[in-house]
């Protein structure tokens, strides 16, 4: 074969390769645009508090992993997570894809950055970070399979290890200083003891609450998380925006309950025994009467 024929053959092979590659490249580009459009609509649904649309965008077995929060696995958990999130006062959530990589006809990976602002009793709060979303094509539609966000806001500065060791504290149960504690809308009788920190200020705190026998506290919620451990007695708790006392569950010493932010709950002590619980979290510790709006 002379050089002219060899060159012609090479050009033919190259043209065939380009022709075969073009549909695949176009398909990847079209899928990336479809994912970007779905992601943009997702943000609009968050702003509109359209939880049904948000859940529908996720695969039934989707997994959502957010910073400082339990994993949400499946449609029911994801609905609960987003139902609370969209109610955050003054919420403004926006994310921007850095890259959408369609790795196969049915799999794609999106990653980028996000910003968030919201209202708090102390003023405007904010968060920012990065995220990764894995998309699966289900019945011809792109759906979220895994969504994971990682905040870039640094944790509060901590003291060096040597200084922390120097500040070790102990508190005997018999030596705790109890004081009357009656938030607005609560019945008298509850008492509070501070074990560590200042629950009224920003920063970590540890407190105990004592309830006399038969005490009932009304429906309320907290802006931050609540880590609750039962210290003594039968402690009773239920969750919901209205007080259905028949829904109370009884917890005993050593039982632990994690209560997410803005999660309404109510409860108290059994009719025949007092109870003590211990709470720890990031201050300020606040109780807001009623259900979140």
C-alpha positions, 0 to 999 in steps of 0.5 A: 500500500502506497503512502496515499492509500495508507493516509486515506485508510488512517483518515477513514478510521479516524472519521469512524472513531469520531463518529462513534464517539460523538453520540456518547459525548453528546449523551454525557453532555445532555445528562449533565445538563439534565442533572444540573436542571434537577439540582437547580429545581431542587434548590427552588423546592427548598425555598418553596418548602416543597418537601414532596418534590424534594423526596421525589427527587431521591431514590427510595433507598437514598442515603443523606449524610449531613455534618453533625447529624444522624444519617438519613436512610430511605424516603421516610427518614429523608422526608423527616430531615427535610421537613424540619430543615425547610422550616428553619427561620430565614433559611437561604440555601444555595449550592453550586456544582464544580463538576458533574461527571457522568461516569456511565449511562446510569451513574453520575457524580456531582460535587461543589460548594454550598452556602447557607444562612438562617435566623437565630435568636442571637441574629443571623447564622451562616454555614458553608462547605462542600458536598458530593451527590451521587446520581442514579438514573431510575426509569429514565430519570436522574435521582439522588442516591447519595447526598453528603455535605461537609461544613468548612466552618471550624469548630470552636477553638479548644485548649491545648491538651495540657491546659485541658488536663489542668482544668479537669473537674469532678462533681459529686452527685450529693454536692450539686447545687440545685435551683428553681427553674421555671421557664415561661409557660412551664409549671413550677417544681422543676429544678436545675443544676449546672455541672459544667459551662454556662448554659446561657452563653455560647459554648458547651454546657452540661446541666441536670434537670430534676422533676418531681413526681407527676410533673408535666412539661408542655410542648416545646423545642430547642434551636440546637440539638439536645443530648439527653441521658436519664440519671434516675427515676422513670422519665417520660417523653413523647414527640409531636406538635401537640401534647398527646399524653397517651403517647408518652414513653418511659425511659429508665436510668442510663437511657439516652435520647438524641433530640434534633434541633427544632423538634417539638416534644413534651413529657415529665415524670411518672405519677409515683416517682421523681426523675432526673435527666442530664443534658449536654450540648452547645449553648445557649440552652433555650426552650421555645414554648409550642411547636416550631413555625 
